[in-house]
């Protein structure tokens, strides 16, 4: 912001960088959860099927939560006085 960036640009940069890290992590977590849940469900006499739709919905929900928290926190900082945060660096 000190160099003339708009709040929208700052939010886009932060969101893009965090989503680059979050999406692969969530996908690896989904695969791990599916493998563990499949092994765990084998120990029961009555079995259910685990659909990929469940994991897709949870992935989308997590990405929305991450995006909202990044946007809210970055928006607060981007709209405040930049000198306050630069003197702490």
Legacy VTK file of the C-alpha trace (Angstrom):
# vtk DataFile Version 3.0
C-alpha trace
ASCII
DATASET POLYDATA
POINTS 89 float
0.000 0.000 0.000
2.935 2.267 0.653
3.996 1.779 -2.979
0.525 2.588 -4.326
-1.190 -0.810 -4.399
-4.944 -0.855 -3.985
-6.668 -2.936 -1.322
-8.086 -5.204 -4.034
-4.583 -5.922 -5.347
-3.250 -6.687 -1.881
-6.114 -9.077 -1.153
-5.655 -10.840 -4.496
-1.925 -11.344 -3.927
-2.381 -12.771 -0.439
-5.317 -14.951 -1.441
-3.496 -16.358 -4.475
-0.366 -17.194 -2.468
-2.252 -18.841 0.370
-4.511 -20.828 -1.962
-1.416 -22.144 -3.776
-0.352 -23.639 -0.479
-3.758 -24.611 0.888
-5.159 -26.516 -2.100
-2.406 -29.159 -2.330
-2.461 -29.560 1.452
-6.206 -30.119 1.477
-5.992 -32.605 -1.404
-3.272 -34.602 0.389
-5.394 -34.490 3.546
-8.420 -35.727 1.603
-6.469 -38.665 0.203
-5.115 -39.521 3.651
-8.563 -39.246 5.230
-10.057 -41.468 2.528
-7.392 -44.148 3.058
-7.744 -44.083 6.841
-11.551 -44.055 6.717
-11.566 -46.978 4.300
-9.332 -49.034 6.620
-11.362 -48.036 9.674
-14.678 -48.966 8.049
-13.373 -52.451 7.225
-13.475 -53.305 10.920
-17.277 -52.956 11.047
-19.727 -55.656 10.046
-22.071 -53.243 8.272
-20.282 -51.276 5.607
-21.105 -47.967 3.952
-19.612 -46.482 0.836
-17.536 -43.356 0.997
-18.384 -41.161 -1.950
-15.945 -38.673 -3.438
-18.718 -36.067 -3.279
-18.275 -35.880 0.497
-14.582 -35.067 0.155
-15.225 -32.556 -2.651
-17.811 -30.728 -0.534
-15.482 -30.636 2.468
-12.638 -29.362 0.261
-14.801 -26.558 -1.096
-16.004 -25.673 2.410
-12.434 -25.539 3.719
-11.299 -23.362 0.817
-14.183 -20.947 1.467
-13.309 -20.756 5.173
-9.636 -20.148 4.370
-10.514 -17.500 1.770
-12.868 -15.684 4.139
-10.349 -15.629 6.977
-7.583 -14.367 4.668
-9.819 -11.687 3.165
-11.110 -10.476 6.531
-7.679 -10.296 8.157
-5.901 -8.795 5.152
-8.694 -6.269 4.649
-8.244 -5.007 8.212
-4.510 -4.597 7.743
-4.764 -3.140 4.227
-7.194 -0.441 5.326
-5.214 0.601 8.369
-2.320 3.023 8.542
0.709 1.388 6.823
3.163 3.324 9.012
1.860 1.486 12.080
2.845 -1.887 10.598
6.097 -0.717 9.000
7.529 0.590 12.263
7.013 -2.859 13.832
9.053 -4.558 11.081
LINES 1 90
89 0 1 2 3 4 5 6 7 8 9 10 11 12 13 14 15 16 17 18 19 20 21 22 23 24 25 26 27 28 29 30 31 32 33 34 35 36 37 38 39 40 41 42 43 44 45 46 47 48 49 50 51 52 53 54 55 56 57 58 59 60 61 62 63 64 65 66 67 68 69 70 71 72 73 74 75 76 77 78 79 80 81 82 83 84 85 86 87 88
